[in-house]
Amino acid sequence: MPATDALATYRDWLTGERRAAALTVEAYTHDIGVFLDFVTQHIGAEPDLTALQGLRAGDLRGWLASLATGTPDRPGLGNATRATHLSAVRGFFRFLHRRYGLSNPQMSLMKRPRARPPLPRALSPAQARAVAKDIGELSDGAAAIRDIALFSLLYGAGLRIGEGLSLDVGHVPPAGSDGTLRVTGKGAKQRLVPLLPAVNAALAAWLAVHPDRRAAAPLFVGARGGRLDPGIAQRTMRAFRRLNGLPDHATPHALRHSFATHLLAAGADLRSIQELLGHASLSTTQRYTAVDEVRLAEVWRRAHPRG
């Protein structure tokens, strides 16, 4: 049986028995069609089921490589898209095995292309400072002072929102100390983070009006006196973002990315940034070098006479 006929049968099965959505059927058919086009060019003839069964690991790797390099009519695909193509073709081969007894173990042994994690998206230094300095304008009274203290801490110390909101009053270093904050991160791993004078001042201003100054009390509290909910902080950031024209990626976590990116741009070494962020692996911190390289390339393109 020609492979194209088998594909038509598979399409009917997806539509009739699986009741897959029309867009899903269209996407699977397209991806499998691209695969069959490659096999046709690779073996010099339209493949049948016997040809598909005889494909070797090198043939399949060649197909994935062709997706990455592309053609004059089709740009190369990234790892995430190639992984989607592989999933579609694997589903087709599973169908062929059930319906026609075709067996090609090489397909199931193919490693899925690993998608690269997205680069951290930081704010500019001016944007991050504006958040820390002006976000209190959205609230009144003690809530405004609280928000300035919280977002100053997120940017000034690179904390995750959960780390900041889990702090208690007793965690804030007392006046006259070295100003170092002990933070409990993922996996209950603790790290020491030095606090900038501006962050210390914002925290001191908040503690001065805090409704409960016992050491065990939550540092950041909501309207009812309990620990501040992360959703409230995120909603505050969204409102500030809309009113001040900040980009869509301006979130509380973007302040952590901004902390690391701005330190790197100022000359801080990766190992120090890793310790400040509490990353278990240096490879996680190395993502920020790619961000800085992108920024430098953009500056070069804008500034160079031949850019």
Order of alpha helices (4+ residues) and beta strands (2+ residues): alpha-alpha-alpha-alpha-alpha-alpha-alpha-alpha-alpha-beta-beta-alpha-alpha-alpha-alpha-alpha-alpha
